[in-house]
Amino acid sequence: MTSPEIATLSWGLMKVKGCSSSYKDCKVWPGGSRAWDWRETGTDHYPGVQPADLEEVMKKGIELLVIGRGMSEALQVPSSTVDFVKQQGIEVRVLQTQKAVAEYNKLAVQGAKVGGVFHSTC
């Protein structure tokens, strides 16, 4: 199963190739995608992304996880969250969202087992 490419990204809107839904924030993994609803885990810009936000994607057989912090990088990613991902044997890259989507798409096209969580606004 391959990771779906992000087809479009603009402020507050993301579309995943092969999916009819559009997302504000999204999670993607080999074979799927869904909205990233921060209310599920109580996430906010600070302190930011929690392990609970990432576990679903990490369980999908990925080897690398890309995290998009937002267009202005307002979403924080604590070092403890990065350490949590690494401790599971998964490489992690934390980038501004446009750069994160470009990196994710590059890896997806190459057939990498890559997952991502992306914040498309601030």
Secondary structure, 3 states (H helix, E strand, C coil): CCCCCEEEEECCEEEECCCCCEECEEEEECCEEEECCHHHCCCCCCCCCCHHHHHHHHCCCCCEEEEECCCCCCCCCCHHHHHHHHHCCCEEEEECHHHHHHHHHHHHHCCCCEEEEEECCC
